[in-house]
Every structure is written in C-alpha cells, then in structure tokens.
Amino acid sequence: MPSSRSRSWISILALVALALATGCGGGQDKTSSAPAGEPAAPAPAAAEPAGPLGTASITGSVRYEGEIPPPRPVKMEADPSCAKKHGSPPQSEMLVLGDGNMMANVLVSVTGGLTSGSYPPTEEPAVIDQQGCRYVPHVLGVMKGQTIKILNSDGLLHNVHALPKVNKVFNMAMPASRTETEVTFTEEEQAFKIKCDVHPWMGAYVQVLSHPFFDVTGKDGRFSLANLPAGNYEVTIWHERLGTETRTAEVAEGQSIELDFTMSR
C-alpha cells in the first residue's frame, strides 16, 4: 500500500490536472448556457414619420343645380315628446340648401396627392348631440383615433346604433339619465350611417379619415382645407344622396386657391 505521504502527493496532482483541464477549455463555454432555440428579441419597428403640414389652402363651395324636390317634413307624432320639441314639423336633412342653392352637409376631403406620413388625431373631441330627436350635426368628419363625444340633450330615451363596415359596429342605449358617452373609430372608412332604433327618422353620417384635411359645408356651401403642403391634390366631395365628385388642384406654399363644385340629381 502507498504511504500516507504518497497518497497526499497523488491527491495534489489530481487537483492540478483538473484545474488545468478546466482552464484550457475543457469546461462548457459560458455563452452556450442560454436555452437553445430561444428567438432573439425583435428590433423595434421604425416609427412612421409625421405627416407634413404646410401653408397652402384650398377653399371653395358646393352648389346644387337642377330641379329642387319639394320639402319633406319629418313626422315625429309617434313620440309626442319629440314632436313637442318643434313648433312645426322639421324638414328632412337629405337636401339642405341655402341662398343661391348652396349645399349644406357635404363632406369635402383630400383623397389623393398626400405624401406618406402619419397624422396624430386632434386632441379636441368631435361632438354628436341628440337634440330635438335629431342628430346634430347631420354629417361629421373625424380622424381615426379621435374621441367622439356623444351627448343626449333631449332628456329622452335614445339609442346610438353605428353601422360601419370596417370599424366595430356598436349599439348603445342612452336613456334620459345618460347624458354623455365617448367612442372612437380606429380605422379609416368611408361615410357610414348612425341611426336611432327608438326614433327611426333619426340618422347621421360619419366619415373616418387618416389626416386632418377635410371639412363639412354649412348652408353657405363653403369649405376650407388649410395647412396643406405644396402639392397636386385630388379633392372629393360626398353627399348622402348625390354621391361623390372629384377634382384636382395644385397649390404652392403660401397659396390659397378656389375650387367650386356643382352637384345635381
């Protein structure tokens, strides 16, 4: 048998051999300790650049041409509480004309020519009121992601039934005690109807846009598209019954041009 002194030397030599083997790469590489097959973290997506603004503007008007249909009163006798809110039956808002047959409730927007970029929604909420058992305004343009404040100023039961094809459909009751609520639409979409199932004559239209270059005409038929960068644009008008018309307009920085439309049956 080896002596105790020999056994001590053997133990020491074994420890030295082990240390040398580990130090020279015999051990596992530290960088290989992560679980195999784990995907690398994705690189953050590049933010879309902000859409440009400028100092040009396109203003103009929309006029009706042709035979004017006879006015159609809105019959509200089915709900006497609604009828009492009007001294005489209100007129249909399908075709609202001002002096010189200028057209109200026409949505005007830039539909071509914008450079790429993302426009954040305006912080000011858009408003739809249920007033006199009607939606006010009758036509509304909003930006996607913009808050829409829906009011019930009537003190009556209404419901707001939105019928988009791209955005989410909703149908919410607004009893007299519910005077305000808020919604948003997240996708760009052509004009769609909002109605009240309690009062079937109530209807309005909402269009959702990805930029701020739009307007809705009043009874003077006027519109204004401001803060445009210089460019060549397509401008489209939309009416609930008469459809759409598109014209082109080129503007330079600081320039304001007039673009007039005529619609007919």
N, C-alpha and C positions, 0 to 999 in steps of 0.2 A: 504494500500500500504506500502511496506517496505520503510524505511527511506533511504536517500542517503548514510548514513554510512553503512547500511546493504547491499545495492547494491554494494558498494566498496568491502566489505568482500567476497561477492559471486563471484565477478569477479576474485579476487585474488585466491580464492580456485579453481576456474575452470582452471586458468592458471597453477597452481601447479599440478593438476590432469593430465593435458595434457602433461606436461613435464615428469612426472613420467611414463606415459604410453609409451612415445616415447623412453625414456632411457632404459626401461626394455624389449625392443624387439618388441614393438607394431608396430614400423615402418618397412619398407621394408629393407631387407639385401642389403647392398651396392654391394656385389659381384654378386647379381642376376640382376643387371641393364643392363648387356650386352644382346644383342638381342638373343633370344632363337634359337637354331638350327644352329648357326654360327660355321662352322668347325674350328678345331684348325689348326694352321699353321703346314704344314708338316715338319718333321725333314729333314735337308739337307742330300742328298744322299752321301754315303761314296764314296770318290774318288777311282777309281781302282788303285792299286799300280803300280808304274812304272815298265815296263818290265826290267828284269835283263840283264846286259851285262857281258861279261867275257873276257878271254884272249885266248880262243881256236879259231882255224880256220879250215875250210875245203876248200882246193883248189883242182883243177883238170882240166880236159879237156873234150871236146866233139869232137869225130871224126866220120866222115861218112864212112860207109862201104857198098860196093855194086857198081852196075853199075851207072856211073855218067851220068845223062841226058845231051844231047847237050845244049850248052848255048842258051838262048833265048834273042835276043835283044829287047829292049823296043822301040816301034815305036812312035815317037813323031811328025811325019810330020803333024799331024792335027793342031798343033800350031807351026809354023815356029820359033816363038820367043823362044820356048823351045828347039827345035832341034838345034838352033844356039848356045846354051849353051854347047854343047858337040861336040868334034872333030869327034867322031864316035858314033854310037848308043850305049847307055849304056846297060849293061846286067841286066837281071832280078835279083832281090834280093831274090827270093824264095829259092834258094840254093846257098849260098856263101861259097866257100871253099878256104882255104889257103894251105900252104905247108903240105904234108902228109895227105891231105883231112881233115884237121881240120876245124870245122864248126863255122861260124860266125852267129850272130843273133839268138842265143839260149838263152832263159831266164832260169836262174837257181835260185831256191829259196828253202828255208826250208819250208816244208809243214806239218811237224809233229814233236812233241817232245818238243816244246817250252813250258815253264811254263807260267801260266797265268800272265797277266800284260798288261799295255798299253804303247805303244811306241809313243812318240810325233813325228810328221812329221819333217823331216830335214828342217832347215831354208833355205838351198840352193835350189833355184828353179831348176827343171828339164827343159830341153830345147828341143823343136822340131823346126827345121828350114825347111822352104820351099826353097830349094836350088837346082838349076838346074832342076826345075819342078819335084822334088822328095822330100819325107820326109826324113830328116836326124836327128836322126838315124831311121833305119827301125823298130827296136824293142826297146821299152823303158819300164823300170820298175819304178814305183813311189810309194810313200807311200800315203795312204789316207789322205787328207787334205794338201798335199804338193802342192805348187804353181808350175804350169807348164807354162813356158813362150813359147808362140808360135810366131815364127818370120817369116817374109816374106822377104827373101833376094833377091828374083828374080826381084822385080820391076814389077811384072805382077799381073793380077787378079787371085787369087786362092779362094777356099772356104774350110773350115775345117769342115768336117762332121763326127762327132764321133758317133759310133753305139754301145754303151754299152747296156746291158740288165738289169743291176742293178742300175747303176748310171744314171743321167739325160742325155738324148740324146741332142746334140746341133748341129747346122749347121750355121756357121758364115762366112760371106763373108770377104775376105781380099784383097781389091783392092791394087794397087801399092802404094797408099798413106798410107795404114795402115800397118806399118812395124812390129808392135808388139802388142800382147794382152796376157792376162793371164786367166787361168782356173784352177779349182781344181775338183777332184773327191773325194767324201766323204765316199764312201763305198768300201769295199774290193771286187775285182772282177777279174775273170779270163781274160786272154788276149782278147781284142776286137779290131775291126778294126777302123781306121780313114782313110777317103778317101777324095778325091777332085772330086767334080762333074764336074768341068770345065775340068779337065785333068784326065780321068778315069784310066790311068795307075798308078796314084799316090796312094800309100797305105802304111800304117804303122800299128803297133800293140802296144797297151798299156796295161800293167797289173798293177792293183792297189793292193798293199799289206798293211797289218796292222803292218808290222815290217820291220826293215832295212836289213834283211839277204837275199839279192838277188843280182844278177849280170847278165850282158848280155855279151856273148862271142864276142870277135873280131875275126879277120881272123886267129889268132893263136889258136883259140878254147879254150882259158884259161878262168877260172873263179876263184873268191876268195870270200868266205863268212867269214868275220872277226868278231871279238868281240863277239863270241859265248860263253855263259857259258857252263861249263861241262855238257854233256848230251848225250842221244842217239837220233839221229835225222833221219827224212825222208827228203831226198833231191830229188827234182823233176826237170827235165829239160823239157822245152816246145819248140816246133818248129812249125811254122805255117802250114807246110805240113805233117811232120812226127809224130806229136802228142806229147805224153809225155812218160817219163820213170822215175821210182822212185827207189832209192836205199837207204839203211840205212847206217849210220856212227855213231860211238861212239867216243867222244873226251873227254879228261880230260883237266883241266885248264892248260893253257900254251902250250898245244899240238897242232900241225898242222898235219893234215893227208891229203893224196892224194886220190881223188875219181874220177876215169875216167869213162866216158860213151862212148858208141858206138850207133849210130843210123843208120838205113838202111831203104830202101824202102820196 
